[in-house]
Structure formats: structure tokens, C-alpha cells
Amino acid sequence: MFEPYIKDEEKKPEFTVTSIVSGILLAVLFGASNAYLGLKVGMTVSASIPAAVLGMGIIRVLCKRKSILESNMIQTIGSAGESLAAGVIFTVPAIFIWAKEGRTHTPGILEIAGIALAGGILGILFMIPLRKALIVREHERLPFPEGTACSKVLMAGEENKNESSFVFLPMGIAAAAKWITDGLKLASGEVNVVLRSLGTEFGVSVYPALSGVGYICGVRISAIMFAGGVFAWLVLIPLIGIFGGNTILYPADIPVYEIWNTKGAAGIWNDYIRYIGAGAVAAGGMISLIKSLPMLVGIFRDSMKALTGKKTEGMKEGRTSQELSMKVIVGIIVLVAAFLIVTPQIPVGITGTILILIFGFFFAVVAARMAGLVGSSNNPISGMTIATLLLSAGILKLSGNTGIGGMLSAMAIGSVIAIIAAIAGDTSQDLKTGYLLGATPKRQQIGELIGVIVSALTIGGVLYLLNAAWGFGSKELAAPQATLMKMIVEGVMGGKLPWSLIWIGVFIAITAQLLAVPILPFAIGLYLPVQTSACIMIGGLLRAYTEKRGLSVSRGILCSSGLIAGEGLMGVLLAVFELIPFQQGTLAEWFAIGTRFHTGWIGGILVLLGLTGTILVCVRKGDA
């Protein structure tokens, strides 16, 4: 019979003031940094391992002791912020963009908090009854890779392998790099080369988070994403320039050559390529979901059988088996459903609430099981959200709820379900970590709820800051996933879209599928500026170098997580500076001394070399 690291009969500090407060701080920290990252590049990363490492450091510094269950509680609460942010940035920024277009009002902070709270709480509560079915009974069959890795990191920390410096130091370096490029503006954030003979440009961003994402994803995924960027910027943009010429191609209202002369390749990307990329991403999400349907149905069926099965023989009913009671779970679900129905600021109504409960539970089961098989980072949440939006928008349109009102209702339903799926995957990973370590499930479940509540109450403020500073859909914050969801809802409801470009993207995705190329990474590379995927590629190459030389990949992943968190937090701080008036301008403008003493692309290359060196130093120290 399985025995956890901390035996059932042992009593260790776990749900303490230190672990709760520290977890809350990390939930806000990782929620803000992941929101910034997702809005910038359309990708988010798991914060469980860096939160666990930081938790170990906090316990040792503040409490002067090793306490593995307290460290685990910190990462349980802290990682909830990252997952909730991942669900929110998929959809909610689309409402901000509609408001900017004058079609509706800007969503209030309490409105965003209500959507996030409903999705987060339901995601946790739908997952709890599945714990014994998916984690205990299927312990040998479902590896839960991220949850297992997190438990090993915590066990290593208990055995004096302190790795928190591999997160803290890169976090500070990344914040400094972001401050130099976007704060002081002493160095360029991009290094670009204009290829006039080809009618396009090529370059690389120098931002810490992008290289960190590439390292975590690995060289294969990074290369496929980079290939999408190359195809867009070195094939499609030149073709549009060659064949467009004096022609005015919808949706632009000026000739193609004039776009190139006034806005460059970025203008052609904005007017044409991003719609092609949106079609490819949407098709990729749907194809991934369709391919997974037989497995998803089987997962749901097996999970329901296991859920209604008898108690596992020999399973203890002591501390490590305590959970929130079903009466409490059902009661809270009923309260959340009533809240969704009666709150006019969340326009889902009775029909929408029923859809949320049905699809939310199904996708929570799917997300939890998929997390057990391939990890929560690989969950097809975008595909689930697209499917939900297509169905809910279709039902609302048939019922006569059209126009911006119907679009807002569809987006609210999709928002809640995206958050449910993201949180269910994270909760399952955390409960697996706790199962391996010997944590108390009930306390972890309460910790998850605390993390979700705090993150939900703060994520709206983060979105307001970022939107006020740069605006969603801008070059600084492209919000690719939310922009895609907006296009889908507008398309179903009869909005005006360049369908020819979107269908080109769809068939590009189908071609990639026929060639056995992973669709979503290629489509995201097609959708984003090539400078973004080029920097991600550098991180992927560093990962390949690390693996080839037999250096410490785990230390590289911790370093990359620190780079992502450091840039994300500095990005939020810079957004605050953009809003503070100072000397007939803003505080951000006052700090931007580089507008007068700019080092240009030379400074950008130096920053990029510094980030590359940071990762290499970390992996070599890990090897030593």
C-alpha cells in the first residue's frame, strides 16, 4: 500500500499563518506576472514549482526551520493565482476591447472579480469529488507530471538542497533588464532588420520572459512556433506586398504599398496576417479538441465510474483522507449558481448558468484527467473555450439574444468555463503533490479556495492597470487569445469579419495537421510578431544545449521561471508609473532617460546576451 513522505499519524505544521500569508502574496505575484505574460505572448506557464521553491525559502528565512507541509501549502495557495490569471486573460480583455470600440461599458473590477470567483470556486469544487477517483485509486496509472515534480522539489529542499537562489537571482536580473529596456529606455526592446528587397522585416525581442518560455517549452515547440513566424513574415507578408500593390484589400482602407510605406511590415501584419493567424489558432484548438474527443469521453465515463465506486480497499480514513464534505460542496455550488443568475453585471442568466454547470463539470473532469496524463500546461483549454463560445453563442443567437448583449453573455459564459478548466487542472496537480507528501486534503482544498478568492479580488486591478497603460490589442499587449475569442463570438453573431483571411488560416492549420506538425504552436507563431517567436527560439536552443551537455535542466527551468516572474512584475510596476502624473507628464516618461541617450540595437543585444548568460550560469551551477 502507498505510504506518503509524511505518514498519516505524524503531525507537522501545515495550515499556519506564515503559510497562508506567504501563499497569498505569491498568488498575487504569480497572478500578476502570468496575466502580463499571457496578454503579451498568448502563453502562460505553471507556477507550482517556483512557488514551491520560494515557499521553502520563506519558511527557512522567516521560521528558521524546514517544514515541507507548510512549503506545500504556500505553493498550493500561490499557484492558484497563476491558474486563475490564465483563465481570465483568455476572454475578459475582449470586453475591454469592445468598450474601447464604443460598443459597451468597460467591465468593473467587481464584475471581473465575480466572473473570476465563480469560475475559480466551481473549478475547485468540481475537482474535489474526483480526488479519490483520479489521484488515490489511479495513483499508478496517472503520473500527474507537474504535481510529481513539485513533490520531488519539496523533498529535495527538505534534504538541504536549497534551490531558491535559482529563482530569486534571475527574477532580479529580469526585472533589471525590463527596467533598462522599457523603464529607462536605454536599450531597444527589439533588434530589427528591414529587408526591403523582400518587402518585410525580421528581428528578435530581447525580453526575459520570452527566452524563459522558450527554455521551458523546449527546442521542438519553440522551433515550430518560430517556423510559424518565419512563414508569416518571410512568406505571407512579401506575397501580400507583391500581389497587393495598388490594390485596397479588405479589411484595410488604403492600398497595400501605402501600408508598407507608412507602417512597414508591422502594418501588413496588423491588417492581414493576424486574421490569418486567428483562423489558424481557432482551427488548431478545434482540431485538438476533436482529436481528443474519444479520449475525453472515455475519461469522463471512467471518472464517473470511479467516482461512484466503492472505497478503495485498505485506504485509511485518517488525516490524509480528510476532505470537504459533499454537503458543503453542493451548498456552495448552489450559492454560486444563484449568484450567477441574480447578478446583472454578469450577463449569463438561467440558460447561461445551466450551460456553465453542465459544460463546466465536464471540462473540469477532462482538465483534471488530462493534467494527470500530460500535465496541466498541456490541457486544451483554448479548444474547450472555443467550443463553449461557439455553442453558447449559437444557442443565444437562436433564442434571439443577439447584438452586443448576446456577445457579452457568450463571453461571460466562456470566461467562467475557461477559468473552471484552468483551476481544475491546477487543483488536481496540487492535490497529487499533497498526496505524495502526506498533506491534509481538506486543508489544501481550503488553501486553494483562499488563493482563488484573493486572486479574483486582485486580478481586475491588474487588468485595469495594464489596459490603462498600454491597452489590450496593442503592440505592447496583443492579448492574442482574447482577441481570437472576440473574433469567434462576433463571427457567430454575424459581425463583420474578413472571413477570407480567417479561412486561409483554417486551411493552413489543416495543412499543418496533414504534415503531422503540432498545430497550436505553429498557429501561435503565425499569429504573433516574428520578433516574439525568435526570442522564444533562443530559449529553446539554450534548452537543447543544456540537454546535450548533460547540464541541469531543472535549474534552467527554475531560472526561466524567475525570468518570467521578474519581467511580469516589473511590467506591472511600469504600468503603474504610466498612470502617475509627474512634471506635466507621467512618472514613466520622467524615468525614460533613454529617449535622450538611447543605445539602440547595440544595447538590446547586450541585454539579450546578459539574459542568455544568466540561464547558462544557472545550468552550469546546477551541474556542479
CORBEL-V148589 format. One record per residue. SS is DSSP state (2 for helix, 1 for strand, 0 for the rest). OMEGA is omega as a letter, one per 20 degrees, with the letter a starting at -180 (999 if undefined). Layout:
ss->[SS	SS]
omega->[OMEGA	OMEGA]
//
This chain:
ss->[0	0	0	0	0	0	0	0	0	0	0	0	0	0	0	0	2	2	2	2	2	2	2	2	2	2	2	2	2	2	2	2	2	2	2	2	2	2	2	2	2	0	0	0	0	0	0	2	2	2	2	2	2	2	2	2	2	2	2	2	2	2	2	0	0	0	0	2	2	2	2	2	2	2	2	2	2	2	2	2	2	2	2	2	2	2	2	2	2	0	0	2	2	2	2	2	2	2	2	2	0	0	0	0	0	0	0	0	2	2	2	2	2	2	2	2	2	2	2	2	2	2	2	2	2	2	2	2	0	0	2	2	2	2	2	2	0	0	0	0	0	0	0	0	2	2	2	2	2	2	2	2	2	2	2	2	2	2	0	0	0	0	0	0	2	2	2	2	2	2	2	2	2	2	2	2	2	2	2	2	2	2	2	0	0	0	0	0	0	1	1	1	1	1	1	0	0	0	0	1	1	1	1	1	1	0	0	2	2	2	2	2	2	2	2	2	2	0	2	2	2	2	2	2	2	2	2	2	2	2	2	2	2	2	2	2	2	2	2	2	2	2	2	2	0	0	0	0	0	0	0	0	0	0	0	2	2	2	2	2	2	2	2	2	2	2	2	2	2	2	2	2	2	2	2	2	2	2	2	2	2	2	2	2	2	2	2	2	2	2	2	2	2	2	2	2	2	2	2	2	2	2	2	2	2	2	2	0	0	0	0	0	0	0	0	0	0	0	2	2	2	0	0	0	0	2	2	2	2	2	2	2	2	2	2	2	2	2	2	2	2	2	0	0	0	0	0	0	2	2	2	2	2	2	2	2	2	2	2	2	2	2	2	2	2	2	2	2	2	2	2	2	2	2	0	2	2	2	0	0	2	2	2	2	2	2	2	2	2	2	2	2	2	2	2	2	2	2	0	0	0	0	2	2	2	2	2	2	2	2	2	2	2	2	2	2	2	2	2	2	2	2	2	2	2	2	2	2	2	2	2	2	2	2	2	2	2	0	0	0	2	2	2	2	2	2	2	2	2	2	2	2	2	2	2	2	2	2	2	2	2	2	2	2	2	2	2	2	2	0	0	0	0	0	0	0	0	0	0	2	2	2	2	2	2	2	2	2	2	2	2	2	0	0	0	0	0	0	2	2	2	2	2	2	2	2	2	2	2	2	2	2	2	2	0	0	0	0	2	2	2	2	2	2	2	2	2	0	0	2	2	2	2	2	2	2	2	2	2	2	2	2	2	2	2	2	2	2	0	0	0	0	2	2	2	2	2	2	2	2	2	2	2	2	2	2	2	2	2	2	2	2	2	2	2	2	2	2	2	0	1	1	0	0	1	1	2	2	2	2	2	0	2	2	2	0	0	0	0	2	2	2	2	2	2	2	2	2	2	2	2	2	2	2	2	2	2	2	2	2	2	2	2	0]
omega->[a	r	r	a	r	a	a	a	r	r	a	r	a	a	a	r	a	a	a	a	r	r	r	r	r	r	r	a	a	r	a	a	r	r	r	a	a	r	a	a	r	r	r	a	r	a	a	a	r	r	r	a	r	r	r	r	a	a	a	a	a	a	r	r	r	a	a	a	r	r	r	r	r	a	r	r	a	a	r	r	r	a	r	r	r	r	a	a	r	a	a	r	r	r	r	a	r	r	r	r	r	a	r	r	r	a	r	r	r	r	r	r	r	r	a	r	a	a	a	a	r	r	r	a	r	a	a	a	a	a	a	a	a	a	a	a	a	a	a	a	a	a	a	a	a	r	r	r	r	r	r	r	a	r	r	r	r	a	r	r	a	a	a	r	a	r	a	a	r	r	r	r	r	r	r	r	r	r	r	a	a	r	r	a	r	a	r	r	r	r	a	r	r	r	a	a	r	r	r	r	a	a	a	r	a	a	a	a	a	r	r	r	r	r	a	a	a	a	a	a	r	a	r	r	r	r	r	r	r	a	a	a	a	r	a	a	r	r	r	r	a	a	r	r	a	a	r	a	r	j	r	a	r	a	a	a	r	r	a	a	a	a	a	a	r	r	r	r	a	a	a	a	a	r	r	r	r	r	r	r	r	r	r	r	a	r	r	a	a	r	a	a	r	r	a	r	r	r	a	a	a	r	r	r	a	a	a	a	r	r	r	a	r	a	a	r	a	a	a	r	a	r	r	a	r	r	r	a	a	a	a	r	r	r	r	r	r	r	r	a	a	a	a	a	r	a	r	r	a	a	r	r	r	r	r	a	a	a	r	r	r	a	r	r	a	a	a	a	r	r	r	a	a	a	a	r	a	r	r	a	r	r	r	a	r	r	r	a	r	a	a	r	r	r	a	r	r	a	r	a	a	a	a	r	r	r	r	r	r	a	r	r	r	r	a	a	r	r	r	a	a	a	r	r	r	a	r	r	a	r	r	r	r	r	a	a	a	r	r	a	a	a	r	a	r	r	r	a	r	r	a	a	a	a	r	a	a	a	r	r	r	r	r	r	a	a	a	a	a	a	r	a	r	r	a	a	a	a	a	a	a	r	r	a	r	r	a	a	r	r	a	a	r	r	a	a	r	a	r	r	a	r	r	r	r	a	r	r	r	r	r	r	r	r	r	r	r	a	a	r	r	a	r	r	r	a	a	r	a	r	r	a	r	r	r	r	r	r	r	r	r	r	r	r	r	a	a	a	r	r	a	r	a	r	r	r	r	r	a	r	r	r	a	a	a	r	a	a	r	r	r	r	r	r	r	a	r	a	a	r	r	r	r	r	r	r	r	r	r	r	a	a	a	r	r	a	a	r	r	a	r	r	r	r	r	r	a	r	r	r	r	r	r	r	a	r	a	a	r	r	r	r	r	999]
//
